Amino acid sequence: MKDTDGPIVIFGGRSEIGLELATRLAPAATVLLVARRAEKLDDEAAAVRAAGATAVHVRDFDADDLASHAPLVESIVADYGPIRTAVLAFGILGDQSRAEKDPAHAAVIVHTDFVAQVSLLTVLANTMRSAGSGSIVVFSSVAGVRVRRANYVYGSAKAGLDGFCSGLADALHGSGVDLLVVRPGFVIGRMTEGMTPAPLSSTPDQVAAATVRALAKRRRTVWVPWALRPMFVGLRLLPQFVWRRMPR
């Protein structure tokens, strides 16, 4: 049975931010959580169901398997109707020290955080443009605004993603499809466990809440927290010899 308003699809259904966002968008909606080992998403599906979703479904999804992106999106549309909201909530932080010595590890980070995102975004943009409606949410990072020496592999992937999304948003203008880029700072969660939180850190809950507000206003970008935006205006002006000493 198809939801007349279309499903909400979380690509990376095990992600803390993705799950927080799913629970906020869940009331009266059909929600799909797609991730590796989808059969082990019982707890996540239960949380979304408890948040008011009319139905919750799971699908297997390997972001790094680029050839699977189009068939997966096609099958979702065939089974549940045109996608209402697609959320790209997958990604890896990787190990900067290892990436500086191991080109294969550097490539893994860039593949997941940039190449796989570009592939899925292109599939979604074409599919949703054909339907003439829908919203896409992409999680970038302040790490990509001005790439720091301390995490330049991850930061460069996010910088590329930010640039791609800027152009894609313009390409989608007038199509009925909105693209929202979320730029959080340091997010306290599983991905950053064991790391010292940076100033103006946020939680998955705070990032999800800001994303929902931005979606409702059909904004193109949102910084979380908002104070990061004026702060980075100043940080862009720092001399390079100071910038290269900036921590993660």
C-alpha positions as CSV (number, residue, x, y, z in Angstrom):
1,M,0.0,0.0,0.0
2,K,1.4,3.4,-1.0
3,D,1.4,6.4,1.2
4,T,-0.2,9.2,-0.8
5,D,2.3,11.7,0.5
6,G,5.2,9.5,-0.3
7,P,7.7,7.8,2.0
8,I,10.5,9.3,4.1
9,V,13.7,7.4,3.3
10,I,16.7,7.5,5.6
11,F,19.8,6.3,3.8
12,G,21.9,5.3,6.7
13,G,19.1,4.1,9.0
14,R,21.5,3.2,11.8
15,S,22.9,6.8,12.0
16,E,22.2,8.6,15.3
17,I,21.3,11.8,13.5
18,G,19.3,10.0,10.8
19,L,17.3,8.1,13.4
20,E,16.6,11.3,15.4
21,L,15.4,13.0,12.2
22,A,13.3,10.0,11.3
23,T,11.4,10.1,14.7
24,R,10.6,13.8,14.1
25,L,9.3,13.3,10.6
26,A,7.5,10.0,11.5
27,P,4.0,11.1,12.5
28,A,1.5,9.9,9.9
29,A,4.3,8.9,7.5
30,T,5.7,5.8,5.9
31,V,9.3,5.6,6.9
32,L,12.0,3.5,5.3
33,L,15.3,2.8,7.1
34,V,17.9,1.6,4.7
35,A,21.3,0.4,5.9
36,R,23.7,-2.6,5.9
37,R,22.3,-5.6,7.8
38,A,18.8,-4.3,7.6
39,E,17.5,-7.3,9.4
40,K,19.1,-6.0,12.6
41,L,17.3,-2.6,12.5
42,D,14.5,-3.9,14.8
43,D,15.2,-1.4,17.6
44,E,15.5,1.6,15.2
45,A,12.3,0.6,13.5
46,A,10.5,0.3,16.8
47,A,11.6,3.8,17.8
48,V,10.3,5.3,14.6
49,R,7.0,3.3,14.9
50,A,6.6,4.6,18.5
51,A,7.1,8.2,17.2
52,G,3.9,7.9,15.2
53,A,4.9,6.4,11.8
54,T,2.0,4.7,10.0
55,A,4.4,2.1,8.7
56,V,8.2,1.4,9.0
57,H,10.1,-0.7,6.5
58,V,13.7,-1.6,6.2
59,R,15.9,-2.3,3.1
60,D,19.5,-3.3,2.7
61,F,21.8,-0.5,1.6
62,D,25.6,-0.4,1.0
63,A,26.5,3.1,0.2
64,D,29.8,2.1,-1.3
65,D,28.1,-0.2,-3.8
66,L,27.4,2.5,-6.4
67,A,25.8,0.2,-8.8
68,S,23.1,-0.6,-6.3
69,H,21.9,3.0,-5.9
70,A,19.6,3.3,-8.9
71,P,17.9,-0.1,-8.5
72,L,17.3,0.5,-4.8
73,V,15.7,3.9,-5.4
74,E,13.6,2.5,-8.3
75,S,12.3,-0.3,-6.1
76,I,11.4,2.1,-3.3
77,V,9.4,4.3,-5.6
78,A,7.7,1.2,-7.2
79,D,6.7,-0.1,-3.8
80,Y,5.8,3.0,-1.9
81,G,5.4,5.9,-4.4
82,P,7.4,9.0,-5.1
83,I,9.8,9.9,-2.2
84,R,8.7,12.7,-0.1
85,T,11.9,13.2,1.8
86,A,15.3,11.5,1.2
87,V,17.9,11.9,3.9
88,L,21.6,11.0,3.3
89,A,22.7,10.1,6.8
90,F,25.6,7.8,6.1
91,G,29.3,8.6,6.3
92,I,32.6,7.8,8.1
93,L,35.1,10.0,10.0
94,G,38.0,7.7,9.3
95,D,41.5,7.9,10.9
96,Q,43.4,11.0,9.7
97,S,46.8,9.7,10.9
98,R,46.3,6.4,9.1
99,A,45.0,8.2,6.0
100,E,48.2,10.3,5.7
101,K,50.2,7.1,5.5
102,D,47.8,4.7,3.8
103,P,46.4,5.9,0.5
104,A,43.8,3.1,0.4
105,H,42.3,4.3,3.7
106,A,42.3,7.9,2.4
107,A,40.4,6.7,-0.7
108,V,37.9,4.8,1.5
109,I,37.0,8.0,3.4
110,V,36.6,10.1,0.2
111,H,34.7,7.3,-1.5
112,T,32.1,7.0,1.2
113,D,31.9,10.7,2.2
114,F,32.0,12.2,-1.4
115,V,31.8,9.7,-4.3
116,A,29.0,7.6,-2.8
117,Q,27.1,10.7,-1.9
118,V,27.4,12.2,-5.3
119,S,26.2,8.9,-6.9
120,L,23.1,8.6,-4.7
121,L,22.3,12.4,-5.0
122,T,22.4,12.1,-8.7
123,V,20.0,9.1,-8.7
124,L,17.7,10.8,-6.3
125,A,17.7,14.2,-8.1
126,N,16.8,12.6,-11.4
127,T,14.1,10.4,-9.8
128,M,12.5,13.2,-7.7
129,R,12.8,15.7,-10.5
130,S,10.7,13.4,-12.7
131,A,8.0,13.3,-9.9
132,G,8.2,17.1,-9.6
133,S,8.3,17.2,-5.8
134,G,10.2,16.2,-2.7
135,S,13.1,17.2,-0.4
136,I,16.6,15.9,-0.1
137,V,18.7,16.4,3.1
138,V,22.5,16.1,2.9
139,F,24.8,16.3,5.9
140,S,28.0,18.3,5.2
141,S,30.2,19.7,7.9
142,V,31.9,22.9,9.0
143,A,35.1,20.8,8.4
144,G,34.6,21.4,4.7
145,V,34.2,25.2,4.9
146,R,37.9,25.7,5.3
147,V,39.8,22.5,5.4
148,R,42.1,22.1,8.4
149,R,45.4,20.2,8.5
150,A,44.1,18.2,11.5
151,N,41.4,16.4,9.5
152,Y,42.1,17.3,5.9
153,V,41.0,14.0,4.3
154,Y,37.5,14.0,5.9
155,G,37.3,17.8,5.4
156,S,38.2,17.7,1.8
157,A,35.5,15.1,1.1
158,K,33.0,17.4,2.8
159,A,34.3,20.4,0.9
160,G,33.7,18.5,-2.3
161,L,30.2,17.5,-1.2
162,D,29.4,21.1,-0.3
163,G,30.4,22.3,-3.7
164,F,28.5,19.6,-5.5
165,C,25.4,20.3,-3.5
166,S,25.6,24.0,-4.2
167,G,25.5,23.3,-8.0
168,L,22.9,20.6,-7.6
169,A,20.6,22.9,-5.7
170,D,20.8,25.4,-8.5
171,A,20.2,22.7,-11.1
172,L,17.0,21.7,-9.1
173,H,15.7,25.2,-8.9
174,G,12.2,25.4,-10.2
175,S,11.8,21.6,-10.4
176,G,9.8,21.2,-7.3
177,V,12.6,19.4,-5.5
178,D,14.4,21.1,-2.6
179,L,17.9,20.3,-1.4
180,L,18.9,21.2,2.1
181,V,22.6,21.1,3.2
182,V,23.1,20.7,6.9
183,R,26.5,22.0,8.3
184,P,27.0,20.9,11.8
185,G,30.1,21.4,13.8
186,F,31.5,18.8,16.2
187,V,28.6,16.3,17.0
188,I,28.9,14.4,20.2
189,G,28.0,10.8,19.4
190,R,29.2,7.4,18.4
191,M,31.3,8.7,15.5
192,T,33.3,11.1,17.8
193,E,33.4,8.8,20.9
194,G,36.6,9.3,22.8
195,M,37.4,12.7,21.2
196,T,37.4,16.0,23.1
197,P,34.3,18.0,22.1
198,A,35.1,21.2,20.2
199,P,33.6,24.6,21.0
200,L,30.0,25.0,19.9
201,S,29.4,21.3,19.8
202,S,26.0,19.8,19.3
203,T,24.2,16.5,19.8
204,P,22.3,14.4,17.2
205,D,19.1,15.6,18.8
206,Q,20.0,19.2,18.3
207,V,21.1,18.6,14.7
208,A,17.9,16.8,13.9
209,A,15.7,19.5,15.5
210,A,17.5,22.3,13.5
211,T,17.1,20.2,10.3
212,V,13.4,19.8,10.8
213,R,13.0,23.6,11.2
214,A,15.0,24.3,8.1
215,L,13.0,21.8,6.1
216,A,9.8,23.4,7.1
217,K,11.2,26.8,5.9
218,R,12.5,25.2,2.7
219,R,16.0,26.6,3.4
220,R,19.0,25.6,1.3
221,T,21.5,25.5,4.2
222,V,21.5,25.4,8.0
223,W,24.4,25.6,10.4
224,V,24.2,23.8,13.7
225,P,24.5,25.6,15.9
226,W,23.8,28.9,14.1
227,A,26.7,30.7,15.8
228,L,29.1,28.7,13.7
229,R,28.2,30.7,10.6
230,P,29.5,34.1,11.8
231,M,32.4,32.4,13.5
232,F,33.6,30.9,10.3
233,V,33.4,34.3,8.5
234,G,36.2,35.3,10.8
235,L,38.0,32.0,10.6
236,R,38.3,32.3,6.8
237,L,40.4,35.4,7.4
238,L,43.0,33.8,9.6
239,P,46.5,33.7,8.1
240,Q,47.5,30.2,6.9
241,F,50.4,29.9,9.4
242,V,47.8,30.2,12.2
243,W,45.1,28.1,10.4
244,R,47.4,25.1,10.0
245,R,47.8,24.9,13.8
246,M,44.0,24.8,14.3
247,P,42.8,21.6,16.1
248,R,40.2,19.2,14.7
